[in-house]
Amino acid sequence: MKAIETTGSMDENGQLTLDSALDVTSPQRVRLIILLTEEDSAPDETPTQEVIEGIQQGFKEALSGQTLPLASMWEGIDAE
């Protein structure tokens, strides 16, 4: 699977329009992950390359079995 990051706009009918054409040579089905900016939050300040590197590292760790059970992630965290 190949990942492509791009930007676009969604209209009031939920139709998505990309800001530029993708470099894809044949028609095919795709999977989309849509990230919407919440109206009451500031835009993410994390540089795009840093985000991509973090996602790639997470995939590598998951594929190699370097995972933790979700329940163990909460150990030692005190909610007040």
SEFIZA-3560 file (N, C-alpha, C; in Angstrom, 3 decimals):
REM SEFIZA-3560
<numar><xx>0.844</xx><yy>-1.163</yy><zz>0.000</zz><atom>N</atom></numar>
<numar><xx>0.000</xx><yy>0.000</yy><zz>0.000</zz><atom>CA</atom></numar>
<numar><xx>0.896</xx><yy>1.235</yy><zz>0.000</zz><atom>C</atom></numar>
<numar><xx>0.521</xx><yy>2.232</yy><zz>-0.762</zz><atom>N</atom></numar>
<numar><xx>1.276</xx><yy>3.478</yy><zz>-0.883</zz><atom>CA</atom></numar>
<numar><xx>0.455</xx><yy>4.600</yy><zz>-0.236</zz><atom>C</atom></numar>
<numar><xx>1.107</xx><yy>5.467</yy><zz>0.512</zz><atom>N</atom></numar>
<numar><xx>0.430</xx><yy>6.597</yy><zz>1.142</zz><atom>CA</atom></numar>
<numar><xx>0.755</xx><yy>7.874</yy><zz>0.385</zz><atom>C</atom></numar>
<numar><xx>-0.259</xx><yy>8.688</yy><zz>0.163</zz><atom>N</atom></numar>
<numar><xx>-0.098</xx><yy>9.986</yy><zz>-0.487</zz><atom>CA</atom></numar>
<numar><xx>-0.765</xx><yy>11.015</yy><zz>0.413</zz><atom>C</atom></numar>
<numar><xx>-0.048</xx><yy>12.084</yy><zz>0.731</zz><atom>N</atom></numar>
<numar><xx>-0.648</xx><yy>13.157</yy><zz>1.512</zz><atom>CA</atom></numar>
<numar><xx>-0.916</xx><yy>14.333</yy><zz>0.589</zz><atom>C</atom></numar>
<numar><xx>-2.111</xx><yy>14.872</yy><zz>0.675</zz><atom>N</atom></numar>
<numar><xx>-2.478</xx><yy>16.031</yy><zz>-0.121</zz><atom>CA</atom></numar>
<numar><xx>-3.527</xx><yy>16.823</yy><zz>0.648</zz><atom>C</atom></numar>
<numar><xx>-3.955</xx><yy>17.921</yy><zz>0.109</zz><atom>N</atom></numar>
<numar><xx>-4.974</xx><yy>18.734</yy><zz>0.752</zz><atom>CA</atom></numar>
<numar><xx>-6.145</xx><yy>18.913</yy><zz>-0.202</zz><atom>C</atom></numar>
<numar><xx>-7.238</xx><yy>19.344</yy><zz>0.343</zz><atom>N</atom></numar>
<numar><xx>-8.424</xx><yy>19.561</yy><zz>-0.473</zz><atom>CA</atom></numar>
<numar><xx>-9.479</xx><yy>20.275</yy><zz>0.342</zz><atom>C</atom></numar>
<numar><xx>-10.660</xx><yy>20.375</yy><zz>-0.237</zz><atom>N</atom></numar>
<numar><xx>-11.784</xx><yy>21.044</yy><zz>0.414</zz><atom>CA</atom></numar>
<numar><xx>-13.012</xx><yy>20.164</yy><zz>0.322</zz><atom>C</atom></numar>
<numar><xx>-13.871</xx><yy>20.281</yy><zz>1.335</zz><atom>N</atom></numar>
<numar><xx>-15.129</xx><yy>19.560</yy><zz>1.332</zz><atom>CA</atom></numar>
<numar><xx>-16.247</xx><yy>20.596</yy><zz>1.281</zz><atom>C</atom></numar>
<numar><xx>-17.199</xx><yy>20.391</yy><zz>0.374</zz><atom>N</atom></numar>
<numar><xx>-18.284</xx><yy>21.352</yy><zz>0.260</zz><atom>CA</atom></numar>
<numar><xx>-19.432</xx><yy>20.987</yy><zz>1.199</zz><atom>C</atom></numar>
<numar><xx>-20.488</xx><yy>21.775</yy><zz>1.158</zz><atom>N</atom></numar>
<numar><xx>-21.624</xx><yy>21.589</yy><zz>2.060</zz><atom>CA</atom></numar>
<numar><xx>-22.370</xx><yy>20.277</yy><zz>1.814</zz><atom>C</atom></numar>
<numar><xx>-22.126</xx><yy>19.638</yy><zz>0.665</zz><atom>N</atom></numar>
<numar><xx>-22.751</xx><yy>18.350</yy><zz>0.348</zz><atom>CA</atom></numar>
<numar><xx>-21.843</xx><yy>17.171</yy><zz>0.685</zz><atom>C</atom></numar>
<numar><xx>-20.670</xx><yy>17.445</yy><zz>1.272</zz><atom>N</atom></numar>
<numar><xx>-19.744</xx><yy>16.380</yy><zz>1.625</zz><atom>CA</atom></numar>
<numar><xx>-18.886</xx><yy>15.906</yy><zz>0.466</zz><atom>C</atom></numar>
<numar><xx>-18.894</xx><yy>16.650</yy><zz>-0.637</zz><atom>N</atom></numar>
<numar><xx>-18.085</xx><yy>16.284</yy><zz>-1.793</zz><atom>CA</atom></numar>
<numar><xx>-16.669</xx><yy>16.819</yy><zz>-1.592</zz><atom>C</atom></numar>
<numar><xx>-15.682</xx><yy>15.958</yy><zz>-1.830</zz><atom>N</atom></numar>
<numar><xx>-14.282</xx><yy>16.300</yy><zz>-1.633</zz><atom>CA</atom></numar>
<numar><xx>-13.648</xx><yy>16.714</yy><zz>-2.954</zz><atom>C</atom></numar>
<numar><xx>-12.918</xx><yy>17.834</yy><zz>-2.948</zz><atom>N</atom></numar>
<numar><xx>-12.177</xx><yy>18.306</yy><zz>-4.112</zz><atom>CA</atom></numar>
<numar><xx>-10.722</xx><yy>18.471</yy><zz>-3.702</zz><atom>C</atom></numar>
<numar><xx>-9.822</xx><yy>17.778</yy><zz>-4.394</zz><atom>N</atom></numar>
<numar><xx>-8.398</xx><yy>17.877</yy><zz>-4.081</zz><atom>CA</atom></numar>
<numar><xx>-7.827</xx><yy>19.164</yy><zz>-4.654</zz><atom>C</atom></numar>
<numar><xx>-6.816</xx><yy>19.720</yy><zz>-3.958</zz><atom>N</atom></numar>
<numar><xx>-6.186</xx><yy>20.955</yy><zz>-4.431</zz><atom>CA</atom></numar>
<numar><xx>-5.335</xx><yy>20.734</yy><zz>-5.673</zz><atom>C</atom></numar>
<numar><xx>-4.850</xx><yy>19.515</yy><zz>-5.870</zz><atom>N</atom></numar>
<numar><xx>-4.067</xx><yy>19.209</yy><zz>-7.069</zz><atom>CA</atom></numar>
<numar><xx>-4.294</xx><yy>17.747</yy><zz>-7.453</zz><atom>C</atom></numar>
<numar><xx>-4.040</xx><yy>17.446</yy><zz>-8.715</zz><atom>N</atom></numar>
<numar><xx>-4.219</xx><yy>16.075</yy><zz>-9.199</zz><atom>CA</atom></numar>
<numar><xx>-3.161</xx><yy>15.163</yy><zz>-8.595</zz><atom>C</atom></numar>
<numar><xx>-3.532</xx><yy>13.896</yy><zz>-8.401</zz><atom>N</atom></numar>
<numar><xx>-2.589</xx><yy>12.912</yy><zz>-7.887</zz><atom>CA</atom></numar>
<numar><xx>-1.839</xx><yy>12.266</yy><zz>-9.045</zz><atom>C</atom></numar>
<numar><xx>-0.626</xx><yy>11.846</yy><zz>-8.794</zz><atom>N</atom></numar>
<numar><xx>0.179</xx><yy>11.182</yy><zz>-9.818</zz><atom>CA</atom></numar>
<numar><xx>-0.151</xx><yy>9.684</yy><zz>-9.821</zz><atom>C</atom></numar>
<numar><xx>-1.345</xx><yy>9.370</yy><zz>-10.300</zz><atom>N</atom></numar>
<numar><xx>-1.823</xx><yy>7.989</yy><zz>-10.360</zz><atom>CA</atom></numar>
<numar><xx>-2.117</xx><yy>7.692</yy><zz>-11.822</zz><atom>C</atom></numar>
<numar><xx>-1.575</xx><yy>6.573</yy><zz>-12.322</zz><atom>N</atom></numar>
<numar><xx>-1.662</xx><yy>6.305</yy><zz>-13.759</zz><atom>CA</atom></numar>
<numar><xx>-2.840</xx><yy>5.439</yy><zz>-14.168</zz><atom>C</atom></numar>
<numar><xx>-3.524</xx><yy>4.807</yy><zz>-13.221</zz><atom>N</atom></numar>
<numar><xx>-4.658</xx><yy>3.967</yy><zz>-13.598</zz><atom>CA</atom></numar>
<numar><xx>-5.785</xx><yy>4.124</yy><zz>-12.581</zz><atom>C</atom></numar>
<numar><xx>-7.035</xx><yy>3.978</yy><zz>-13.035</zz><atom>N</atom></numar>
<numar><xx>-8.166</xx><yy>4.061</yy><zz>-12.104</zz><atom>CA</atom></numar>
<numar><xx>-8.074</xx><yy>2.943</yy><zz>-11.072</zz><atom>C</atom></numar>
<numar><xx>-8.377</xx><yy>3.258</yy><zz>-9.815</zz><atom>N</atom></numar>
<numar><xx>-8.352</xx><yy>2.250</yy><zz>-8.761</zz><atom>CA</atom></numar>
<numar><xx>-9.117</xx><yy>2.735</yy><zz>-7.550</zz><atom>C</atom></numar>
<numar><xx>-9.527</xx><yy>1.799</yy><zz>-6.707</zz><atom>N</atom></numar>
<numar><xx>-10.187</xx><yy>2.136</yy><zz>-5.450</zz><atom>CA</atom></numar>
<numar><xx>-9.119</xx><yy>2.647</yy><zz>-4.486</zz><atom>C</atom></numar>
<numar><xx>-9.495</xx><yy>3.542</yy><zz>-3.579</zz><atom>N</atom></numar>
<numar><xx>-8.575</xx><yy>4.084</yy><zz>-2.601</zz><atom>CA</atom></numar>
<numar><xx>-9.236</xx><yy>4.068</yy><zz>-1.226</zz><atom>C</atom></numar>
<numar><xx>-8.397</xx><yy>4.143</yy><zz>-0.185</zz><atom>N</atom></numar>
<numar><xx>-8.870</xx><yy>4.309</yy><zz>1.184</zz><atom>CA</atom></numar>
<numar><xx>-8.477</xx><yy>5.707</yy><zz>1.614</zz><atom>C</atom></numar>
<numar><xx>-9.374</xx><yy>6.405</yy><zz>2.263</zz><atom>N</atom></numar>
<numar><xx>-9.120</xx><yy>7.780</yy><zz>2.675</zz><atom>CA</atom></numar>
<numar><xx>-9.159</xx><yy>7.910</yy><zz>4.191</zz><atom>C</atom></numar>
<numar><xx>-8.292</xx><yy>8.744</yy><zz>4.705</zz><atom>N</atom></numar>
<numar><xx>-8.360</xx><yy>9.181</yy><zz>6.086</zz><atom>CA</atom></numar>
<numar><xx>-8.509</xx><yy>10.694</yy><zz>6.007</zz><atom>C</atom></numar>
<numar><xx>-9.627</xx><yy>11.202</yy><zz>6.470</zz><atom>N</atom></numar>
<numar><xx>-9.919</xx><yy>12.631</yy><zz>6.383</zz><atom>CA</atom></numar>
<numar><xx>-9.657</xx><yy>13.265</yy><zz>7.748</zz><atom>C</atom></numar>
<numar><xx>-8.813</xx><yy>14.273</yy><zz>7.800</zz><atom>N</atom></numar>
<numar><xx>-8.537</xx><yy>15.002</yy><zz>9.027</zz><atom>CA</atom></numar>
<numar><xx>-9.212</xx><yy>16.359</yy><zz>8.931</zz><atom>C</atom></numar>
<numar><xx>-10.186</xx><yy>16.593</yy><zz>9.797</zz><atom>N</atom></numar>
<numar><xx>-10.921</xx><yy>17.848</yy><zz>9.795</zz><atom>CA</atom></numar>
<numar><xx>-10.417</xx><yy>18.744</yy><zz>10.911</zz><atom>C</atom></numar>
<numar><xx>-10.252</xx><yy>20.023</yy><zz>10.616</zz><atom>N</atom></numar>
<numar><xx>-9.876</xx><yy>20.986</yy><zz>11.639</zz><atom>CA</atom></numar>
<numar><xx>-11.121</xx><yy>21.326</yy><zz>12.435</zz><atom>C</atom></numar>
<numar><xx>-11.029</xx><yy>21.167</yy><zz>13.768</zz><atom>N</atom></numar>
<numar><xx>-12.154</xx><yy>21.524</yy><zz>14.611</zz><atom>CA</atom></numar>
<numar><xx>-12.221</xx><yy>23.039</yy><zz>14.706</zz><atom>C</atom></numar>
<numar><xx>-13.431</xx><yy>23.575</yy><zz>14.660</zz><atom>N</atom></numar>
<numar><xx>-13.614</xx><yy>25.026</yy><zz>14.623</zz><atom>CA</atom></numar>
<numar><xx>-13.070</xx><yy>25.715</yy><zz>15.862</zz><atom>C</atom></numar>
<numar><xx>-13.103</xx><yy>25.035</yy><zz>17.024</zz><atom>N</atom></numar>
<numar><xx>-12.678</xx><yy>25.685</yy><zz>18.261</zz><atom>CA</atom></numar>
<numar><xx>-11.235</xx><yy>25.370</yy><zz>18.645</zz><atom>C</atom></numar>
<numar><xx>-10.459</xx><yy>24.789</yy><zz>17.730</zz><atom>N</atom></numar>
<numar><xx>-9.072</xx><yy>24.463</yy><zz>18.068</zz><atom>CA</atom></numar>
<numar><xx>-8.110</xx><yy>25.174</yy><zz>17.118</zz><atom>C</atom></numar>
<numar><xx>-6.898</xx><yy>25.374</yy><zz>17.616</zz><atom>N</atom></numar>
<numar><xx>-5.854</xx><yy>25.997</yy><zz>16.793</zz><atom>CA</atom></numar>
<numar><xx>-5.314</xx><yy>24.973</yy><zz>15.812</zz><atom>C</atom></numar>
<numar><xx>-4.848</xx><yy>25.390</yy><zz>14.653</zz><atom>N</atom></numar>
<numar><xx>-4.268</xx><yy>24.442</yy><zz>13.699</zz><atom>CA</atom></numar>
<numar><xx>-3.046</xx><yy>23.743</yy><zz>14.296</zz><atom>C</atom></numar>
<numar><xx>-2.815</xx><yy>22.522</yy><zz>13.853</zz><atom>N</atom></numar>
<numar><xx>-1.676</xx><yy>21.745</yy><zz>14.332</zz><atom>CA</atom></numar>
<numar><xx>-0.388</xx><yy>22.412</yy><zz>13.871</zz><atom>C</atom></numar>
<numar><xx>0.526</xx><yy>22.597</yy><zz>14.795</zz><atom>N</atom></numar>
<numar><xx>1.795</xx><yy>23.254</yy><zz>14.493</zz><atom>CA</atom></numar>
<numar><xx>2.913</xx><yy>22.258</yy><zz>14.187</zz><atom>C</atom></numar>
<numar><xx>2.624</xx><yy>20.951</yy><zz>14.254</zz><atom>N</atom></numar>
<numar><xx>3.647</xx><yy>19.944</yy><zz>14.022</zz><atom>CA</atom></numar>
<numar><xx>4.004</xx><yy>19.907</yy><zz>12.536</zz><atom>C</atom></numar>
<numar><xx>5.290</xx><yy>20.005</yy><zz>12.188</zz><atom>N</atom></numar>
<numar><xx>5.691</xx><yy>19.949</yy><zz>10.774</zz><atom>CA</atom></numar>
<numar><xx>5.260</xx><yy>18.624</yy><zz>10.134</zz><atom>C</atom></numar>
<numar><xx>4.807</xx><yy>18.687</yy><zz>8.903</zz><atom>N</atom></numar>
<numar><xx>4.295</xx><yy>17.519</yy><zz>8.195</zz><atom>CA</atom></numar>
<numar><xx>5.301</xx><yy>16.379</yy><zz>8.174</zz><atom>C</atom></numar>
<numar><xx>6.552</xx><yy>16.649</yy><zz>7.878</zz><atom>N</atom></numar>
<numar><xx>7.559</xx><yy>15.592</yy><zz>7.799</zz><atom>CA</atom></numar>
<numar><xx>7.710</xx><yy>14.876</yy><zz>9.132</zz><atom>C</atom></numar>
<numar><xx>7.644</xx><yy>15.624</yy><zz>10.216</zz><atom>N</atom></numar>
<numar><xx>7.747</xx><yy>15.024</yy><zz>11.560</zz><atom>CA</atom></numar>
<numar><xx>6.561</xx><yy>14.090</yy><zz>11.818</zz><atom>C</atom></numar>
<numar><xx>5.387</xx><yy>14.481</yy><zz>11.394</zz><atom>N</atom></numar>
<numar><xx>4.199</xx><yy>13.645</yy><zz>11.558</zz><atom>CA</atom></numar>
<numar><xx>4.346</xx><yy>12.361</yy><zz>10.742</zz><atom>C</atom></numar>
<numar><xx>4.772</xx><yy>12.482</yy><zz>9.496</zz><atom>N</atom></numar>
<numar><xx>4.951</xx><yy>11.312</yy><zz>8.626</zz><atom>CA</atom></numar>
<numar><xx>5.970</xx><yy>10.355</yy><zz>9.218</zz><atom>C</atom></numar>
<numar><xx>7.086</xx><yy>10.875</yy><zz>9.717</zz><atom>N</atom></numar>
<numar><xx>8.116</xx><yy>10.028</yy><zz>10.318</zz><atom>CA</atom></numar>
<numar><xx>7.574</xx><yy>9.298</yy><zz>11.545</zz><atom>C</atom></numar>
<numar><xx>6.768</xx><yy>9.968</yy><zz>12.351</zz><atom>N</atom></numar>
<numar><xx>6.172</xx><yy>9.339</yy><zz>13.524</zz><atom>CA</atom></numar>
<numar><xx>5.217</xx><yy>8.219</yy><zz>13.150</zz><atom>C</atom></numar>
<numar><xx>4.407</xx><yy>8.436</yy><zz>12.122</zz><atom>N</atom></numar>
<numar><xx>3.482</xx><yy>7.403</yy><zz>11.655</zz><atom>CA</atom></numar>
<numar><xx>4.259</xx><yy>6.213</yy><zz>11.103</zz><atom>C</atom></numar>
<numar><xx>5.291</xx><yy>6.470</yy><zz>10.311</zz><atom>N</atom></numar>
<numar><xx>6.097</xx><yy>5.381</yy><zz>9.757</zz><atom>CA</atom></numar>
<numar><xx>6.759</xx><yy>4.571</yy><zz>10.864</zz><atom>C</atom></numar>
<numar><xx>7.284</xx><yy>5.243</yy><zz>11.889</zz><atom>N</atom></numar>
<numar><xx>7.911</xx><yy>4.550</yy><zz>13.009</zz><atom>CA</atom></numar>
<numar><xx>6.885</xx><yy>3.699</yy><zz>13.741</zz><atom>C</atom></numar>
<numar><xx>5.688</xx><yy>4.231</yy><zz>13.930</zz><atom>N</atom></numar>
<numar><xx>4.625</xx><yy>3.476</yy><zz>14.595</zz><atom>CA</atom></numar>
<numar><xx>4.244</xx><yy>2.224</yy><zz>13.818</zz><atom>C</atom></numar>
<numar><xx>4.154</xx><yy>2.322</yy><zz>12.494</zz><atom>N</atom></numar>
<numar><xx>3.853</xx><yy>1.154</yy><zz>11.661</zz><atom>CA</atom></numar>
<numar><xx>4.948</xx><yy>0.106</yy><zz>11.784</zz><atom>C</atom></numar>
<numar><xx>6.204</xx><yy>0.541</yy><zz>11.741</zz><atom>N</atom></numar>
<numar><xx>7.325</xx><yy>-0.404</yy><zz>11.856</zz><atom>CA</atom></numar>
<numar><xx>7.258</xx><yy>-1.143</yy><zz>13.187</zz><atom>C</atom></numar>
<numar><xx>7.001</xx><yy>-0.408</yy><zz>14.274</zz><atom>N</atom></numar>
<numar><xx>6.920</xx><yy>-1.029</yy><zz>15.588</zz><atom>CA</atom></numar>
<numar><xx>5.744</xx><yy>-2.000</yy><zz>15.667</zz><atom>C</atom></numar>
<numar><xx>4.605</xx><yy>-1.614</yy><zz>15.122</zz><atom>N</atom></numar>
<numar><xx>3.432</xx><yy>-2.495</yy><zz>15.156</zz><atom>CA</atom></numar>
<numar><xx>3.671</xx><yy>-3.764</yy><zz>14.348</zz><atom>C</atom></numar>
<numar><xx>4.264</xx><yy>-3.623</yy><zz>13.167</zz><atom>N</atom></numar>
<numar><xx>4.508</xx><yy>-4.786</yy><zz>12.309</zz><atom>CA</atom></numar>
<numar><xx>5.548</xx><yy>-5.731</yy><zz>12.892</zz><atom>C</atom></numar>
<numar><xx>6.476</xx><yy>-5.198</yy><zz>13.694</zz><atom>N</atom></numar>
<numar><xx>7.508</xx><yy>-6.049</yy><zz>14.286</zz><atom>CA</atom></numar>
<numar><xx>7.092</xx><yy>-6.572</yy><zz>15.660</zz><atom>C</atom></numar>
<numar><xx>5.858</xx><yy>-6.285</yy><zz>16.069</zz><atom>N</atom></numar>
<numar><xx>5.355</xx><yy>-6.799</yy><zz>17.334</zz><atom>CA</atom></numar>
<numar><xx>5.756</xx><yy>-5.986</yy><zz>18.546</zz><atom>C</atom></numar>
<numar><xx>6.320</xx><yy>-4.812</yy><zz>18.347</zz><atom>N</atom></numar>
<numar><xx>6.736</xx><yy>-3.957</yy><zz>19.462</zz><atom>CA</atom></numar>
<numar><xx>5.539</xx><yy>-3.143</yy><zz>19.942</zz><atom>C</atom></numar>
<numar><xx>4.595</xx><yy>-3.828</yy><zz>20.587</zz><atom>N</atom></numar>
<numar><xx>3.372</xx><yy>-3.174</yy><zz>21.041</zz><atom>CA</atom></numar>
<numar><xx>3.173</xx><yy>-3.405</yy><zz>22.529</zz><atom>C</atom></numar>
<numar><xx>2.322</xx><yy>-2.595</yy><zz>23.124</zz><atom>N</atom></numar>
<numar><xx>1.948</xx><yy>-2.730</yy><zz>24.528</zz><atom>CA</atom></numar>
<numar><xx>0.438</xx><yy>-2.882</yy><zz>24.604</zz><atom>C</atom></numar>
<numar><xx>-0.061</xx><yy>-3.711</yy><zz>25.535</zz><atom>N</atom></numar>
<numar><xx>-1.514</xx><yy>-3.761</yy><zz>25.730</zz><atom>CA</atom></numar>
<numar><xx>-2.008</xx><yy>-2.383</yy><zz>26.181</zz><atom>C</atom></numar>
<numar><xx>-3.146</xx><yy>-1.980</yy><zz>25.697</zz><atom>N</atom></numar>
<numar><xx>-3.682</xx><yy>-0.659</yy><zz>26.015</zz><atom>CA</atom></numar>
<numar><xx>-3.827</xx><yy>-0.467</yy><zz>27.519</zz><atom>C</atom></numar>
<numar><xx>-4.273</xx><yy>-1.499</yy><zz>28.230</zz><atom>N</atom></numar>
<numar><xx>-4.470</xx><yy>-1.383</yy><zz>29.675</zz><atom>CA</atom></numar>
<numar><xx>-3.171</xx><yy>-1.033</yy><zz>30.387</zz><atom>C</atom></numar>
<numar><xx>-2.045</xx><yy>-1.547</yy><zz>29.922</zz><atom>N</atom></numar>
<numar><xx>-0.771</xx><yy>-1.279</yy><zz>30.587</zz><atom>CA</atom></numar>
<numar><xx>-0.289</xx><yy>0.156</yy><zz>30.356</zz><atom>C</atom></numar>
<numar><xx>-0.799</xx><yy>0.813</yy><zz>29.337</zz><atom>N</atom></numar>
<numar><xx>-0.391</xx><yy>2.186</yy><zz>29.070</zz><atom>CA</atom></numar>
<numar><xx>-0.907</xx><yy>3.142</yy><zz>30.136</zz><atom>C</atom></numar>
<numar><xx>-1.969</xx><yy>2.764</yy><zz>30.851</zz><atom>N</atom></numar>
<numar><xx>-2.557</xx><yy>3.626</yy><zz>31.872</zz><atom>CA</atom></numar>
<numar><xx>-1.913</xx><yy>3.429</yy><zz>33.244</zz><atom>C</atom></numar>
<numar><xx>-1.100</xx><yy>2.391</yy><zz>33.394</zz><atom>N</atom></numar>
<numar><xx>-0.463</xx><yy>2.139</yy><zz>34.681</zz><atom>CA</atom></numar>
<numar><xx>0.445</xx><yy>3.311</yy><zz>35.053</zz><atom>C</atom></numar>
<numar><xx>0.322</xx><yy>3.761</yy><zz>36.279</zz><atom>N</atom></numar>
<numar><xx>1.160</xx><yy>4.856</yy><zz>36.755</zz><atom>CA</atom></numar>
<numar><xx>0.648</xx><yy>6.245</yy><zz>36.431</zz><atom>C</atom></numar>
<numar><xx>-0.471</xx><yy>6.334</yy><zz>35.700</zz><atom>N</atom></numar>
<numar><xx>-1.040</xx><yy>7.634</yy><zz>35.390</zz><atom>CA</atom></numar>
<numar><xx>-2.126</xx><yy>7.924</yy><zz>36.421</zz><atom>C</atom></numar>
<numar><xx>-1.966</xx><yy>9.015</yy><zz>37.151</zz><atom>N</atom></numar>
<numar><xx>-2.948</xx><yy>9.399</yy><zz>38.158</zz><atom>CA</atom></numar>
<numar><xx>-3.808</xx><yy>10.514</yy><zz>37.617</zz><atom>C</atom></numar>
<numar><xx>-5.095</xx><yy>10.214</yy><zz>37.414</zz><atom>N</atom></numar>
<numar><xx>-6.030</xx><yy>11.240</yy><zz>36.944</zz><atom>CA</atom></numar>
<numar><xx>-6.568</xx><yy>12.003</yy><zz>38.141</zz><atom>C</atom></numar>
<numar><xx>-6.573</xx><yy>13.300</yy><zz>38.058</zz><atom>N</atom></numar>
<numar><xx>-7.085</xx><yy>14.124</yy><zz>39.162</zz><atom>CA</atom></numar>
<numar><xx>-8.292</xx><yy>14.883</yy><zz>38.727</zz><atom>C</atom></numar>
//
